[in-house]
Amino acid sequence: MKRSTAPDTVPRALTPALLQFCASIAPGEPTFILSIPTKRAATSFCFENVAHRVRKKGGTIAYGWAIWHMPGLYFEAEHHAVWRNSLGNLIDVSPQLGGRKRMLFLADKDAVYDAFALRANIMAPDGDSERARRMVELGRRRIDLLIHCRRPGTSEINLYQTDQLELAALNQQISEILAG
């Protein structure tokens, strides 16, 4: 398996700042869970992957948020679903970037998936630096652009030339911030 060059954004520990970010999204404490992708599970299709797993093996779908952290830059919550097996254990059955084997999950029973009303990632700066604030601003603009270009009810994204140029510019600026 080829290793990703993307930074590892799985939080290392439950810090007060991380818990405060999570509390601003949903009640309850986030928990580290294993990521064990099922065969034929597709990246970025967690809701479908979990629904398939429930049909095959029972259990239920647990809605919530995958929590990511880039120390000194940002916290991010991504709408996500994981499988709750018959013993009540939460398992991420979707492939994760770079083959990550664990993730931080914040359960949120109110974050039910609706393909026609996508939930944007939630971002907050980690600290009060201009670099962190700029990263969150760019990240939010990127998320908004991708949601705006998504065809309702599908995973298809239609980027017109102006959208492609805007996305390229945002990605370039984000890369510059990440580089240092």
N, C-alpha and C positions, 0 to 999 in steps of 0.2 A: 504494500500500500504506500503510495506516495504521500509524504508528509506535507502538510499545509504550511505555507509561509506566514499565514495569518497569526497574529498574536493570540496567546491563550487568554481568553477573557472570563474563564470560570473563576469566580472568587475563591480565594484561598481560605478565608475564614469569615465568620459572622461578626463583623466589626460593628461598633455603634452607628457609624455613618451608613453602612449597608443596611442595617436593621431599620434605621430611620427612613431610608429610601423605600424599603419594602412596605413599611407601615403607611406610607403615603399612597400606596396602591391598593392594598387589601389587608384585612385583619389576619392575624396568624403569623407564625414564624416560618421563614423559608427553610427548606431542608435539602441537603445534598442527597441525590439519588444516582443510581447506576444508569448508564446509557448502554443498552444492549439492543442494537438495531435488529429487527426481524428481517428474514430473507425477503427480498423484493420491496422493502420499505424505501420510499423515495425521500430524498433530502427536501426540506421545505414543505412537506405534506404531512405534518404531524397529526392533524385532525383525521385525515383519511387513514393514515397508518394505524392509529389507535382504534378507529372504528373497525378496521379489518381485523385487528387483534382480538377485539371484544367478540366479534362474530365467530372467530376460530376457536378461542380459548376461554371465553366467558370473561368475567370481571366487568369493570366499568371504565368509562373515560373520566379522567380528572382534568378539569380546565384550570388554567392559571397562567403563570408567567415564568419563562426562563429568565433568570437573572444573570446579567453579564456585568463585568467590572474591568475597567482599564485604570489601574491605580494612578491617581493624580490627574486623570482626565474626565472620566464619566462613569456613571452607573446607567444601566439600560435594562428595561423589562420588555421582553418580547412575548406577545400572546402565544401560548403554547398549550399542548395537551400531552398527557402521559397516561399510561395504562395502570389501573389499580387492579392487581390480580386478586384471586379469590381469598388470599390470606390478608389482603389489605395493603400489600406492599406497592409502592409507586415505582414504576420502571419506565424510563424513556425508551420507546421502541423505534425511534426515528434516528437516522444517521446524523451525526453531528460533525461540523466543520473540523477537519484535521483528525478525525477519528477519536475525538474526546470520549473518555470512558465514564465520565461523571458530569453532572450539572447541578446547578442550584435551582430549585423549583419552588415557587410561591403559589400554593393552591388558592384559587379564587372561584368559588361556586357560581359567582355572578358573571364570570367572564366566558359565557357560553359562546361558541363559534357560530357566526352567521356569515356565509360567503358573500352576502350582499351588503354587509356593514362591517367591513374589516376594522380591526382595532390597531391603531398606530402604536409602534413601539414608544415606550415612555422613557425619556432620557433626563438626566440631571447631572450637573457638573460635580466632580469629586474635588471639592475645594473651591477657592475663590479666585483662581488665576485667570487671566485673560485667555490663555491657551485652552483651559478647560471650558470656559464659557463659549469660546469660538467653536470648539469641537462639538459641543452639544447643539449649537445653532446650525452648524453644517449638517450634523447627523439628522436633526429634525427636518431640515429642508430636503435632504435626500429621501427620507422616509415618506414625507408628504408627496414628493414628486412620484415615487414608485406607486403609492396608493392611488394617486390621481390618474396614473396611466394604466392601472389594472382594469381589465375588462370585468364588470360586475358578475359575480357568481362563478368566476373561473380563476385559474392561476395565471392566465395569459396577461402579459404586460405589453401594451402597444406604445412604443416610444417613437414619436415622430422625430424628425431631424433636430428641431429646436430642443426637444426633450433630451435627445442623445447628447447634444452639445452641453446642455445644462448639467446632466448627470456626469459627464466627463469632467467638467470644471469642478463640480463638487467633490468627485472622487480624487482629483488632483490636489485640491486644498486639504482634504482629509489626510491624504498620504503625506503631505508636507508637515502637517501637525504631528502625525504619528512618528515621522522620521526625527522629529526633535526640535 
